[in-house]
Amino acid sequence: MSIPFNELEKFLEENEFAILDYTFDHLNTLLKLPFHHSDPFDRLIISQAITDNLKIITHDESFALYDVKILE
């Protein structure tokens, strides 16, 4: 990263990024996901995007195996 970690929160807020909570609705979606992707953190992102109807920015081709919107 080009900024120190202790400045990350301020940077995100100044650039209008939102930190999203992970809920039981997201977990429910996660538990129903097919196992196309083995990275647990990526699976959390995928389940959150599906539940909240969000687009994901990624180059990981495995994400396209899920019913998720990907920003191209």
C-alpha positions as CSV (number, residue, x, y, z in Angstrom):
1,M,0.0,0.0,0.0
2,S,1.2,3.5,-0.6
3,I,-0.1,4.8,2.7
4,P,0.7,3.5,6.3
5,F,-1.9,1.1,7.7
6,N,-2.8,3.5,10.5
7,E,-4.0,6.0,7.9
8,L,-6.1,3.6,6.0
9,E,-9.4,4.2,7.7
10,K,-9.1,8.0,7.2
11,F,-8.1,7.4,3.5
12,L,-11.2,5.2,3.0
13,E,-13.5,7.7,4.6
14,E,-12.1,10.7,2.6
15,N,-12.5,8.7,-0.6
16,E,-16.1,7.7,0.2
17,F,-15.5,4.0,0.7
18,A,-17.8,2.2,3.1
19,I,-16.8,-0.6,5.5
20,L,-19.5,-3.2,5.3
21,D,-20.7,-5.3,8.2
22,Y,-21.0,-9.1,7.7
23,T,-24.4,-10.3,8.8
24,F,-26.3,-13.6,9.3
25,D,-27.9,-13.0,5.9
26,H,-24.5,-13.0,4.3
27,L,-23.6,-16.2,6.3
28,N,-26.8,-17.9,5.1
29,T,-25.8,-17.2,1.5
30,L,-22.2,-18.4,2.2
31,L,-23.5,-21.7,3.5
32,K,-25.4,-22.2,0.3
33,L,-22.6,-21.4,-2.1
34,P,-21.1,-24.1,-4.3
35,F,-17.5,-24.7,-3.6
36,H,-16.0,-23.2,-6.8
37,H,-13.5,-21.1,-4.9
38,S,-11.4,-22.4,-2.0
39,D,-10.3,-19.0,-0.5
40,P,-12.5,-18.4,2.5
41,F,-12.1,-14.7,2.4
42,D,-13.1,-14.5,-1.2
43,R,-16.1,-16.7,-0.5
44,L,-17.2,-14.1,2.2
45,I,-16.9,-11.3,-0.4
46,I,-18.9,-13.3,-2.9
47,S,-21.7,-14.1,-0.4
48,Q,-21.9,-10.5,0.7
49,A,-22.1,-9.3,-2.9
50,I,-24.8,-11.7,-3.8
51,T,-26.9,-10.9,-0.7
52,D,-26.5,-7.1,-1.0
53,N,-26.6,-7.0,-4.8
54,L,-23.1,-5.5,-5.1
55,K,-20.6,-5.5,-7.8
56,I,-17.1,-6.9,-7.2
57,I,-13.9,-5.6,-8.6
58,T,-11.6,-8.6,-9.3
59,H,-9.3,-10.3,-11.8
60,D,-10.0,-13.7,-10.2
61,E,-11.8,-15.8,-12.8
62,S,-13.3,-18.0,-10.1
63,F,-15.7,-15.3,-9.1
64,A,-17.5,-15.6,-12.5
65,L,-18.5,-19.1,-11.5
66,Y,-21.0,-17.6,-9.0
67,D,-24.1,-15.6,-9.6
68,V,-22.4,-12.3,-8.8
69,K,-21.9,-9.0,-10.6
70,I,-18.3,-8.2,-11.6
71,L,-17.2,-4.8,-12.7
72,E,-15.4,-5.1,-16.0
